[in-house]
Amino acid sequence: MLKAEIIAIGSEMLTPYRTDTNSLWLTERLNSVGIGVQIKTVVGDDEPLLEEAIRDALRRSDVIISTGGLGPTEDDVTRKVFSRVTGRQLTLDYEVLEAIRKRLTSRGYKMTPNNERQALVPRGSTLLANPNGTAPGLKMEQDGKLIVLLPGPPRENQPMFNELVMPDLEKMSRGVRIAKRLLKVTGIGESQLDDQIAPIYTQYTNPATTILFTDSEIELHITATAESVARAEDLVEDLVDKLEEKIGDNLYSTTGQTLEEVIGDRLRLKRYTVATAESCTGGLVAERITQVPGSSDYFLGSIVSYTNEVKTALLGVPARLIDTHGPVSGEVAEAMARGIKERTGATIGLSVTGVAGPAGGTTAVPVGTVYIGLADDVMTSNRRLILPGDRHLIRWRASTAALEMVRRRYLL
């Protein structure tokens, strides 16, 4: 399989305010034609460091794609450094210069001398037209390797890449294709899961399996390569079937769906509705449910009852129940779930109450204690959890536990 490398260029990419989204998009496109991305590098507008990154990329990769640094300012050094590394002279292309001039003047801008930098072309390279911006892209071959220089803005580089670079990559890949599958697991630890499934996936070199732990769930990334997409999909399917059987109920998606999407599909199918009453999660469960388009089919509403008084006034939780058991208790969680169900007419009432920290915990109810309540026409129940992590993680994991409680009640 051919190896690709992506170099994102620009000092702004090394600040807390910008994210390199180009590499994610390019990786998907490269993978679609059977080319694996081995390394991604972010380099500032520093000529020596960029030169080092380019030389390293040429040494180890078959395809090198850069984004950014093709603008008109002094810190746009991409052309200069790539030309130096590849031993190509930069020459001014007057047709490109005239096209830049026309584009700027048609929009009421005055062309300045520094715009000439965008018309400098390494000898022997191919220009990539940019109808969405002033900076053309560039494509060149070096010792049997393909080098592509793309502008930074996605609205410019994505059409350019699809139309003018993808045909070359399809030829280079020699018919190798990649198939991927994303499995999602919750309710089990990473080490416990790996202990279950390692005897299965380690028997395969193709597909390859990668395990990734997120804030509250585990992802299994299955990747296969073959001479056709259909064959690669068959290889993936064979392993997924074995993993699915072994993991059992803790596997909630084999297609990359989120937990809230899986729940939404089933609620819509059953024509059930749900409403939430939240304390420590502050509406996070409702926010996750309503991220799914069409969730108005099954989600009725939510009450964020952060104080005891609101629990009593809006949800009807008896004050004596709170005084007796405390606001963070199974009894109060169940009362909250019943209250929101009764007040909205939902099929399902779902509640969360807990201590997210960092303060507020006691010996009896430490930080991370969370109760999930669920009420429907058949029963009312609660689940107690002690969740690790900081405030963000506790709240997120509590919201996942609430959604998972719905999944297990109505999907299994």
ROMIBA-78862 format. One record per residue: residue number from 1; x, y, z of N, C-alpha, C in turn. Coordinates in steps of 0.1 Angstrom, whole numbers. Atoms other than C-alpha are relative to their C-alpha. Layout:
<sites>
  seq   n.xx   n.yy   n.zz  ca.xx  ca.yy  ca.zz   c.xx   c.yy   c.zz
  NUM      X      Y      Z      X      Y      Z      X      Y      Z
...
</sites>
This chain:
<sites>
  seq   n.xx   n.yy   n.zz  ca.xx  ca.yy  ca.zz   c.xx   c.yy   c.zz
    1      8    -12      0      0      0      0      9     12      0
    2     -8    -13      1     13     35     -9     -2      7     13
    3      0     -7    -13     22     57     20      0     15     -4
    4      1    -15      2     12     94     21      3      7     13
    5     -3     -9    -11     22    123     43     -6     13     -3
    6      7    -13      1      4    155     50      8     10      8
    7     -7    -10     -7     22    187     59     -9     13      0
    8      8    -12     -1      0    216     72     10     11      4
    9    -10    -10     -2     20    248     70     -7     13      4
   10      6    -12     -5     13    280     89      2      2     15
   11     -2     -2    -14     23    294    123    -13      1      7
   12     13     -1     -6    -14    301    130     -5    -14      4
   13      4     13     -3    -19    263    131      6     -5     13
   14     -6      3    -13      3    262    162     -5      8     11
   15      7     -8    -11    -19    285    182    -12     -8      5
   16     13      7     -5    -49    275    204    -12      3     -8
   17     12     -6      7    -72    293    179     -3     -7    -13
   18      3      6     13    -69    272    147      2    -15      1
   19     -1     15      0    -74    235    140      3     -4    -14
   20     -3      5     13    -59    216    111    -11    -10     -5
   21     10      9      5    -91    202     96      3     -5    -14
   22     -3      5     14    -76    198     61      5    -14      0
   23     -6     14     -1    -57    167     72    -10    -11      2
   24     10     10     -2    -88    149     83     -7     -3    -13
   25      7      2     13   -105    155     50      9     -7    -10
   26     -9      7     10    -75    146     29      3    -14      3
   27     -2     14     -4    -70    114     49    -11     -8     -5
   28     12      8      5   -105    103     40      1     -2    -15
   29      0      1     14   -100    110      4     12     -9     -5
   30    -11      9      3    -66     93      3     -3    -15      3
   31      4     14     -4    -80     62     21     -9     -6    -10
   32     10      5      9   -108     60     -4      6     -6    -13
   33     -6      6     11    -83     51    -31     12     -9      4
   34    -10     10     -4    -62     27    -10     13      6      4
   35    -12     -5     -4    -35     51      1     -1      4     15
   36      0     -2    -14    -26     51     38      8     13      4
   37     -8    -11     -6    -16     83     57      8     -5     12
   38     -9      5    -10     14     75     78      3     11     10
   39     -4    -11     -9     23    109     92     -7     13     -4
   40      5    -14      2      8    143     96      9      9      8
   41     -9    -10     -6     30    173    104     -6     14     -1
   42      4    -15      0     21    209    114     13      7      2
   43    -13     -8      0     50    233    107     -4     15     -1
   44      2    -14      1     51    270    113      7      6    -12
   45     -6     -7     12     63    296     88     15      2      3
   46    -14      0     -3     99    287     95      7     -8    -11
   47     -6      6     11    121    279     65      8    -13      4
   48     -8     11     -4    146    256     82     -8    -12      4
   49      8     11     -5    120    235    100     -9     -6    -11
   50      8      5     11     98    233     69      9     -8    -10
   51     -9      7      9    128    222     48      3    -14      6
   52     -2     13     -6    135    195     73    -12    -10     -1
   53     12      8      1     99    183     73     -1     -6    -15
   54      2      5     14     99    181     34     10    -11     -3
   55    -10     10      3    132    162     32     -3    -13      7
   56      4     12     -7    120    137     58    -12     -7     -7
   57     11      5      7     87    133     39      4     -7    -13
   58     -4      6     13    104    126      6      8    -13      2
   59     -8     12     -3    126    100     23     -9    -11      3
   60      7     11     -5     98     80     37    -14     -2     -6
   61     14      1      5     65     86     18      0      1    -15
   62      2      0     15     52     81    -18     -8     12     -4
   63      8    -12      3     28    110    -17      1     10     11
   64     -2    -10    -10     35    143      0    -10     11     -4
   65     10    -10      2      6    168      3      2     11     10
   66     -1    -11     -9     11    203     18    -13      9     -2
   67     10    -10      0    -16    228     27      4     13      6
   68     -3    -13     -6    -12    265     33     14      5     -5
   69    -12     -7      3     16    290     28      2      4    -15
   70     -1     -4     14      8    299     -8     -5     14     -3
   71      5    -14      1     -4    334     -1     10     10     -5
   72     -9    -10      6     12    367    -11      9      7     11
   73     -8     -7    -10     28    377     22     14     -6      3
   74    -14      4     -2     64    374     34      1    -14      7
   75     -1     13     -8     56    344     57     -5    -11     -8
   76      4     11      9     42    324     28     12     -6     -8
   77    -13      5      5     73    303     21     -1    -14     -6
   78      1     14      5     59    270      8      7     -2    -13
   79     -6      2     13     69    275    -28     15      0      0
   80    -14     -2     -1    103    287    -20      7    -12      6
   81     -7     11     -6    112    259      3     -1    -13     -8
   82      2     12      8     97    231    -18     10      1    -13
   83     -8     -2     11    116    245    -48     15     -3      4
   84    -14      2     -4    149    245    -29      3    -14      3
   85     -2     14     -3    145    210    -16      0     -9    -12
   86      1      8     12    136    196    -50      9      5    -11
   87    -10     -5      9    163    216    -68     -7      6    -13
   88      7     -6     11    138    235    -90      1     15      1
   89      0    -14      1    141    271   -101    -14      6      0
   90     13     -6      0    112    294    -93      0     11    -12
   91      1     -9     11    100    313   -124    -14      7      1
   92     13     -7      0     73    340   -128     -8     -4    -12
   93     10      4     11     43    327   -148     -9     12     -2
   94      8    -13      3     28    358   -165    -15     -3     -2
   95     14      3      1     -4    340   -173     -7     -1     13
   96      6      1    -13    -10    332   -137     -1     14      6
   97      0    -14     -5      0    368   -128    -12      8     -5
   98     11     -8      6    -26    382   -152    -13     -5      5
   99     13      6     -5    -53    358   -139     -2      6     14
  100      2     -5    -14    -46    370   -103     -4     15     -1
  101      3    -15      2    -47    407   -115    -15      1     -3
  102     14     -1      4    -81    401   -132     -9     -3     11
  103      8      4    -11    -95    384   -102     -1     11     10
  104      0    -10    -10    -85    411    -78     -7     13     -5
  105      7    -12      5    -96    440   -100    -15     -2     -2
  106     14      2      1   -129    424   -107     -8      1     13
  107      6     -1    -13   -136    425    -70      3     13      7
  108     -2    -14     -5   -125    461    -66     13      1      8
  109    -12     -1     -7    -91    453    -51     12      4     -9
  110    -12     -4      8    -58    468    -62     11    -10      2
  111    -11     10     -1    -30    444    -71     12      7      5
  112    -13     -6     -6      2    450    -51     11     -9     -4
  113    -11      8      4     37    438    -58      1    -14      6
  114     -2     13     -7     36    410    -32     -9    -11     -6
  115      9     10      7      8    393    -53      8     -8    -10
  116     -8      7     10     36    383    -77      5    -13      6
  117     -5     13     -6     47    356    -52     -9    -11     -4
  118     10     11      3     15    337    -60      1     -5    -14
  119     -2      4     14     26    335    -97     13     -6     -2
  120    -13      6      1     60    320    -89     -3    -15     -1
  121      2     14      2     61    284   -102     13     -8     -1
  122    -12      9      2     88    257    -97      0     -6    -14
  123     -2      6     13    102    246   -130     -4    -15      0
  124      4     14      1     87    213   -142    -12     -4      8
  125     12      4     -8     56    215   -120    -12      4     -8
  126     12     -3      7     20    216   -131     -9      9      9
  127      9     -9     -7     -4    244   -121    -13     -7      2
  128     13      5     -3    -36    235   -104     -9     12      1
  129      9    -12      1    -63    260   -113     -8      2     13
  130      7     -3    -13    -80    277    -83    -11     11     -4
  131     11     -9      3   -114    292    -94     -6      7     12
  132      6     -6    -13   -122    300    -57     10      9      8
  133    -10     -8     -7    -91    320    -48     11      4    -10
  134    -11     -5      9    -60    337    -61     12     -9     -1
  135    -12      9      0    -33    311    -52     -3    -13     -7
  136      1     14      6    -30    282    -77      7    -10      8
  137     -7     11     -6    -20    249    -64     11     -5    -10
  138    -11      5      8     10    230    -77      2    -15      2
  139     -2     14      0     18    194    -86     13     -3     -7
  140    -13      4      6     52    178    -93      4    -14      4
  141     -6     13     -4     70    145    -94     14      1      3
  142    -14      0     -5    103    139    -76      4    -14      3
  143     -5     14     -3    121    106    -78    -11    -10      1
  144     11     10      0     89     87    -85    -11      3     10
  145     10     -4    -10     70    105    -57     -8     12     -5
  146      9    -11      4     40    128    -61      0     10     11
  147      0    -11    -10     42    162    -44    -11      9     -5
  148     11     -9      3     11    184    -42      0     11     10
  149      1    -12     -8      9    219    -29    -13      6     -1
  150     14     -5      1    -26    231    -20     -1     13      9
  151      3    -11     -8    -39    264     -7     -6     -4     13
  152      5      4    -13    -50    264     29    -16      0      2
  153     15      0     -2    -88    274     27     -6    -13     -6
  154      6     12      5   -109    242     24     -9      3    -12
  155      9     -2     12   -133    259     -1      8      2    -13
  156     -9      0     12   -103    263    -24      7    -13     -2
  157     -8     12      2    -83    231    -18     -8    -12     -2
  158      8     12      2   -111    206    -17     -5     -2    -15
  159      3      2     15   -125    212    -53     13     -3     -8
  160    -13      2      7    -89    214    -65      5    -14      1
  161     -5     14     -3    -79    181    -49     -9    -10     -7
  162      9     10      6   -110    162    -61      1      0    -15
  163      0      0     15   -108    174    -97     14     -2     -6
  164    -13      0      6    -71    177   -103     11     -9      6
  165    -10      8     -7    -53    154    -79     -5    -15      1
  166      5     13     -2    -76    124    -73      2     -9    -12
  167     -3      9     11    -72    110   -108     14     -5      0
  168    -14      5     -1    -34    108   -103      1    -11     11
  169     -2      9    -11    -38     91    -70     -7    -14     -3
  170      7     13      4    -63     65    -84      9     -8     -9
  171     -9      7      8    -37     56   -110     12     -6      8
  172    -11      4     -8     -9     54    -85     -3    -11      9
  173      4     10    -11    -28     32    -60      0    -14     -6
  174      0     13      7    -28      4    -86    -11    -10      5
  175     11      9     -3    -62     -9    -76     -2     -4     14
  176      1      4    -14    -56    -12    -39    -12      9      6
  177     12     -7     -6    -88     -2    -19      0     -3     15
  178      1      1    -14    -95      3     17    -15      0      4
  179     13      0     -6   -126     -6     37      1      2     15
  180     -1     -3    -15   -132      7     73    -14     -2      6
  181     12      1     -8   -157      0    100      3      5     14
  182     -1     -5    -14   -162     18    133    -10     -7      9
  183      9      6    -10   -176     -2    162      1      8     13
  184      0     -7    -12   -187     15    194     -5     -8     12
  185      3      9    -11   -188     -1    228     -1      9     13
  186      2     -7    -13   -200     12    262     -3    -10     11
  187      4      9    -11   -205     -2    297     11    -10      4
  188    -11     10     -3   -171    -20    298     13      8     -1
  189    -13     -6      0   -135    -10    305      8     -4    -12
  190     -8      2     12   -109     -8    278      8    -13      2
  191     -8     12     -2    -87    -35    294     -8    -12      0
  192      9     12      0   -116    -58    300     -5     -4    -14
  193      4      2     14   -128    -54    264     12     -7     -7
  194    -11      6      7    -93    -61    251      3    -14      4
  195     -2     14     -4    -90    -92    272    -10     -9     -7
  196     10      9      7   -122   -105    256      3     -2    -15
  197     -1      1     14   -114    -97    220     14     -1     -6
  198    -14      2      6    -76    -98    216      3    -13     -6
  199     -2     13      7    -76   -135    209     -6     -1    -13
  200      6      0     14    -98   -128    179      7      9     -9
  201     -5     -9     10    -84    -97    163     15     -1     -2
  202    -15      2      3    -47   -106    168      3    -11     -9
  203     -2     10     10    -53   -135    145      0      5    -14
  204      1     -7     13    -57   -110    117     11     10     -2
  205     -9    -11      4    -31    -89    100     -7     10    -10
  206      9     -8      9    -57    -77     74    -14     -6      1
  207      0    -14     -5    -80    -63     87      9      2     12
  208     -7     -5    -12    -61    -43    113    -10      6      9
  209      9     -6    -11    -78    -33    146      7     10      8
  210     -5    -10     -9    -72     -2    165    -10      3     11
  211      9     -2    -11    -87      4    200      2     14      5
  212     -1    -14     -4    -95     40    210    -10      2     11
  213      9     -3    -11   -109     50    244     -3     15      0
  214      4    -14      0   -129     83    244     -5      3     15
  215      4     -4    -14   -145    101    274     -8    -10      7
  216      9      9     -7   -171     75    280     -3    -13     -8
  217      2     12      8   -169     48    254     13     -5     -7
  218    -12      6      6   -145     26    234     -4     -1    -15
  219      2      2     14   -141     27    196      9    -10     -5
  220     -9     10      7   -128     -2    175      0      4    -15
  221     -1     -4     14   -115      9    141      6    -12     -7
  222     -4     12      8   -113    -20    117      3      5    -14
  223     -4     -5     14    -94    -14     84      6    -12     -8
  224     -5     10      8    -89    -38     56      4      6    -14
  225     -4     -4     14    -71    -35     22     -1    -12     -9
  226      2     11     10    -78    -55     -9      0      6    -14
  227      0     -5     14    -79    -53    -47    -12      7     -4
  228     13     -7      3   -115    -41    -46     -6      4     13
  229      8     -5    -11   -138    -23    -23     -8    -12      6
  230      9     11     -4   -161    -54    -22      8    -10      8
  231     -8      9     -7   -133    -77    -12      5      5     14
  232     -4     -6    -13   -121    -53     15    -11      0     10
  233     12      0     -8   -156    -50     28     -3    -14      6
  234      2     13     -4   -159    -88     30     10     -4     11
  235     -9      3    -11   -127    -90     51     -3      7     13
  236      5     -7    -11   -140    -64     74    -12     -7      7
  237     12      6     -5   -173    -81     78      2    -13      7
  238     -3     13     -7   -158   -114     87      5      2     14
  239     -5     -3    -13   -139    -99    116    -11      7      9
  240     10     -6     -8   -168    -77    127    -10    -10      5
  241      9     10     -5   -191   -107    129      5     -7     12
  242     -5      7    -12   -168   -124    153      1      9     12
  243     -1    -10    -11   -162    -93    174    -14      2      6
  244     14     -3     -5   -200    -86    176     -5    -11      9
  245      5     11     -8   -207   -121    189      7     -1     13
  246     -7      1    -12   -180   -119    215     -3     12     10
  247      2    -12     -9   -187    -84    228    -14      0      6
  248     14      1     -4   -225    -89    230     -6     13      2
  249      9    -11     -3   -248    -63    246      8     13      1
  250     -8    -12     -2   -220    -38    253      3      7    -14
  251     -2     -6     13   -216    -32    215    -13      6     -4
  252     13     -7      4   -242     -6    205      0      5    -14
  253      0     -4     14   -231      3    170     11     -7     -8
  254    -10      5      9   -213    -14    141      1      8    -12
  255      0     -8     12   -218     14    117      5     14      3
  256     -5    -14     -4   -203     44    136    -11      9      6
  257     10     -9     -6   -236     57    149      3      4     14
  258     -2     -4    -14   -236     77    181    -11     -7      8
  259     10      6     -9   -255     64    211    -13      7     -1
  260     13     -7      1   -281     91    208     -7     -3    -14
  261      7      4     13   -287     81    171     -6    -14      1
  262      5     13     -2   -291     45    180    -13      0      8
  263     12     -1     -8   -316     53    207    -11      7     -8
  264     10     -7      7   -334     78    185     -7     -9    -11
  265      6      9     10   -339     52    157    -10    -10      7
  266      9     10     -7   -354     27    182    -13      7      5
  267     12     -7     -6   -377     52    199    -10      4    -11
  268      9     -4     11   -390     64    165     -7    -13     -5
  269      6     12      5   -396     28    154    -11     -5     10
  270     10      4     -9   -415     20    186    -11     11      3
  271      9    -12     -3   -433     54    186      0      3     15
  272     -1     -4    -14   -421     61    221      5     14      0
  273     -5    -14     -2   -414     96    234      8      0     13
  274     -8     -1    -12   -389    107    261      1     15      4
  275     -2    -13     -5   -385    137    283     10     -1     12
  276    -11      1    -10   -356    145    307     -1     10     11
  277     -1     -9    -11   -352    160    341     15     -1      5
  278    -14      1     -3   -316    169    349      4     10     11
  279     -6     -9    -10   -297    183    378     15      2     -3
  280    -14     -3      1   -259    179    377      5      1    -15
  281     -4      0     14   -258    174    339     -5     13     -7
  282      4    -13      4   -275    208    334     -6      0    -14
  283      6      0     13   -294    198    302      9     -7    -11
  284     -9      7     10   -265    178    286     -7    -12     -7
  285      7     11      6   -287    147    281     -9      5    -11
  286      9     -6     10   -313    168    263      8      5    -12
  287     -8     -5     11   -286    185    242      5    -11     -9
  288     -5     11      9   -272    152    230    -11     -6     -8
  289     12      6      8   -306    138    221     -4      9    -11
  290      5     -9     10   -315    169    202     11      4    -11
  291    -10     -1     11   -282    169    182     -4     -8    -12
  292      4      9     11   -298    142    161    -12      7     -8
  293     11     -6      8   -319    156    132    -12     -8      1
  294     12      7     -1   -355    147    135     -4     -5     14
  295      3      4    -14   -354    142    173    -13      5      5
  296     13     -4     -4   -386    161    176    -11    -10     -1
  297     10     11      1   -403    129    166     -2     -7     13
  298      1      8    -12   -396    114    200      5      8     13
  299     -4     -8    -11   -381    141    223    -10     11      3
  300     10    -10     -4   -407    162    242      5     13      7
  301     -5    -12     -7   -387    185    264      8     -4     12
  302     -8      2    -11   -366    189    295     -2     11     11
  303     -1     -9    -11   -365    205    329     13     -1      7
  304    -13      0     -7   -331    215    344     -4      4     14
  305      4     -2    -14   -339    212    381     12      0      9
  306    -13      0     -7   -307    223    396     -1      2     15
  307      2     -2    -14   -320    233    430    -11     -9      5
  308     10      8     -6   -341    214    455    -14      6     -2
  309     12     -7      2   -368    241    452     -6     -3    -14
  310      5      2     13   -371    236    415     -5    -15     -2
  311      4     14      0   -372    198    419    -14     -1      5
  312     13      1     -6   -402    203    441    -11      8     -8
  313     10     -8      6   -420    231    423     -3     -4    -14
  314      3      4     14   -416    219    387     -2    -14     -3
  315      0     14      2   -412    182    390     -9     -8     10
  316      8      7    -10   -433    175    421      7     -9      9
  317     -7      8    -10   -406    159    441     -3      4     14
  318      4     -4    -14   -418    159    477     12      5      8
  319    -11     -6     -8   -396    181    499      4    -10     11
  320     -4     10    -10   -397    154    526      8    -11     -5
  321     -8     11      6   -383    129    502     15      5     -2
  322    -14     -5      2   -353    152    495      6      1     14
  323     -6     -1    -14   -349    159    533      4    -14      6
  324     -3     13     -6   -350    122    541     12     -7     -7
  325    -10      7      8   -328    108    513     11      8     -5
  326    -10     -9      7   -309    138    500     -3      2    -14
  327      3     -2     14   -311    153    466      7     -9    -10
  328     -8      9      8   -285    129    453     -3    -14      5
  329      4     13     -5   -303     96    459     -9     -7    -11
  330      8      8      9   -321     68    440    -15      4      1
  331     14     -4     -2   -354     79    455     -4     13     -7
  332      2    -13      6   -351    115    443      1     -2    -16
  333     -2      2     15   -339    103    408    -13     -6     -6
  334     12      6      5   -370     81    405    -12     10      0
  335     11    -10     -1   -393    109    416      1     11    -11
  336     -2    -10     11   -377    133    391     -5     -6    -14
  337      4      7     13   -383    107    363    -15     -1     -1
  338     15      1      0   -419    102    373     -6     14     -3
  339      5    -14      2   -424    140    375      1      5    -14
  340     -1     -5     13   -411    148    341     -9     -9    -10
  341      9      9      8   -431    118    326    -14      5      1
  342     14     -4     -2   -463    130    341     -3     14     -5
  343      3    -14      5   -459    167    332      1      1    -15
  344     -1     -2     14   -450    161    296     -8    -10     -8
  345      7     11      7   -470    129    288      9     -9     -8
  346     -9      8      7   -439    112    276     -1    -15      3
  347     -1     15     -3   -436     74    273     10     -3     11
  348    -12      2     -9   -403     76    292      4     13      6
  349     -6    -11     -7   -391     99    319     14     -4      4
  350    -15      4     -3   -353    100    323      5     12      8
  351     -6    -10     -9   -335    118    351     14     -2      4
  352    -14      0     -5   -300    126    364      1      9     12
  353     -3     -8    -12   -290    138    398     14     -5      5
  354    -14      4     -5   -254    138    412      8     11      5
  355    -10    -10     -5   -223    156    425     11      0    -11
  356    -10     -1     10   -201    167    396     13      6      5
  357    -12     -5     -5   -176    184    418      5     13     -6
  358     -9      7     -9   -150    195    424     -3      1     15
  359      5      0    -14   -167    205    457    -14     -6      1
  360     14      4     -3   -199    194    473     -1    -15      4
  361      1     14     -4   -190    158    480      1     -2     15
  362     -1      3    -14   -193    141    514      5    -15      1
  363     -4     14     -1   -181    108    528    -11    -10     -5
  364     11      8      4   -215     93    522     -3      1    -15
  365      3     -3     14   -220    109    488     12      7     -6
  366    -12     -6      5   -185    115    473     -2      6    -14
  367      0     -6     13   -178    136    442      0    -12    -11
  368      1     11     10   -187    115    411    -12     -9      2
  369     12      8     -2   -218    100    427    -12      5     -9
  370     10     -4     10   -246    100    401    -11    -11      1
  371     11     10      1   -281     84    401     -8      4    -13
  372      8     -1     12   -300     78    369    -14     -6      3
  373     14      5     -2   -338     75    371     -7     -2    -13
  374      8      2     12   -361     60    345    -14     -5      4
  375     14      3     -3   -399     58    346     -8     -2    -13
  376     10      2     11   -424     44    321    -13     -6      5
  377     13      5     -4   -458     28    322      0    -13      8
  378     -1     13     -7   -445     -5    336      7      1     13
  379     -8      0    -12   -419      4    362      8     13      1
  380     -9    -11     -3   -397     30    378     13     -6      6
  381    -12      5     -5   -360     23    385     11     10      1
  382    -11     -9      0   -327     39    393     13     -8      0
  383    -14      6      0   -290     32    389     10      9      6
  384    -10     -8     -7   -262     44    411     13     -2     -6
  385    -13      0      6   -228     52    397     10      8      8
  386    -11     -8     -5   -195     64    410     10      3    -11
  387     -7     -2     12   -179     81    381     14      8      2
  388    -13     -7     -2   -142     91    379      2     12     -9
  389     -3    -11      9   -128    123    363     -3     13      6
  390      3    -13     -4   -131    160    366    -15      3     -3
  391     14     -4      1   -163    180    364     -6     -3    -14
  392      4      2     14   -165    178    326     -2    -15     -2
  393      1     14      3   -159    141    325    -11     -7      8
  394     11      5     -8   -183    133    353    -14      3     -6
  395     13     -3      6   -211    152    336     -2     -7    -13
  396      2      7     13   -204    137    302     -3    -15      2
  397      2     14     -3   -201    102    316    -14     -3      6
  398     14      2     -5   -234    107    335    -10      1    -11
  399      9     -1     11   -251    118    303      0    -13     -8
  400     -1     13      7   -238     86    286     -7    -11      7
  401      7     11     -8   -250     64    314    -15      1     -1
  402     15     -1      1   -285     79    312     -4     -5    -14
  403      3      5     13   -286     73    274      1    -15     -1
  404     -3     14      0   -272     38    279    -11     -7      8
  405     10      6     -8   -299     31    305    -13     -2     -9
  406     11      1      9   -326     39    279      3    -11    -11
  407     -3     10     10   -308     17    253     -3    -14      6
  408      1     13     -6   -307    -13    276    -14     -3      4
  409     14      3     -4   -343     -9    287     -9     -3    -13
  410      9      1     11   -358     -6    252      6     -6    -13
  411     -6      6     12   -333    -20    227      5    -14      1
  412     -5     14     -2   -321    -53    242    -11    -10      2
</sites>
